[in-house]
Amino acid sequence: MFCLLILLALGAVAFVIARRRGHGPPWVTPPAPGPEESARTVLAERFARGDITVEEFMERASALNWTPGQGGDQRRP
């Protein structure tokens, strides 16, 4: 009985530590990236492969209101 109480207490402590670090419980999936983040990813991949030029990349990034290299999505904490 005592071992069960210790295991429950350790589980609760681990859960609290995980929540403080920004992780949710394991049964909750993180939210899917929004359409803007997906568009940025596709654009960056196309540029990395050499499918588009620097000028095309910057023009399309501007259309997404994105300045590459400036921390990505501003909504993240």
KOLTORLUM-837558 format. One record per residue (C-alpha): residue in one letter; y, x, z. Coordinates in steps of 0.05 Angstrom, whole numbers, padded with zeros to 5 digits, always signed. Example, Ala and Ser with C-alpha at 12.3 -4.5 7.8 and 13.67 -1.06 7.14 Angstrom:
2
A-00090+00246+00156 S-00021+00273+00143 
***
This chain:
77
M+00000+00000+00000 F+00047+00056+00018 C+00033+00092-00048 L+00051+00028-00086 L+00118+00024-00050 I+00133+00097-00067 L+00116+00085-00140 L+00161+00024-00143 A+00218+00063-00111 L+00210+00121-00160 G+00209+00072-00218 A+00273+00040-00193 V+00307+00108-00186 A+00285+00129-00256 F+00312+00063-00284 V+00380+00071-00250 I+00386+00143-00275 A+00369+00122-00346 R+00420+00066-00344 R+00475+00113-00320 R+00460+00160-00379 G+00471+00103-00427 H+00398+00088-00442 G+00374+00017-00439 P+00305-00004-00417 P+00250+00017-00464 W+00236-00054-00488 V+00307-00063-00515 T+00319-00033-00584 P+00386-00001-00598 P+00432-00040-00644 A+00426-00027-00718 P+00484+00011-00749 G+00537-00033-00780 P+00552-00036-00854 E+00609+00014-00848 E+00564+00066-00816 S+00510+00055-00868 A+00561+00064-00924 R+00586+00129-00893 T+00515+00154-00888 V+00499+00138-00960 L+00564+00170-00983 A+00551+00233-00944 E+00480+00238-00971 R+00504+00230-01043 F+00556+00285-01032 A+00505+00331-01000 R+00457+00322-01059 G+00514+00338-01108 D+00513+00269-01140 I+00589+00262-01131 T+00647+00312-01132 V+00693+00328-01075 E+00747+00284-01106 E+00700+00225-01113 F+00676+00235-01042 M+00745+00237-01012 E+00768+00176-01053 R+00709+00135-01031 A+00715+00158-00959 S+00788+00136-00961 A+00766+00068-00986 L+00722+00063-00923 N+00781+00084-00879 W+00740+00145-00859 T+00764+00216-00850 P+00701+00259-00853 G+00696+00310-00797 Q+00739+00270-00749 G+00686+00247-00700 G+00653+00192-00742 D+00655+00122-00714 Q+00715+00113-00667 R+00682+00056-00629 R+00632+00100-00593 P+00649+00119-00521 
***
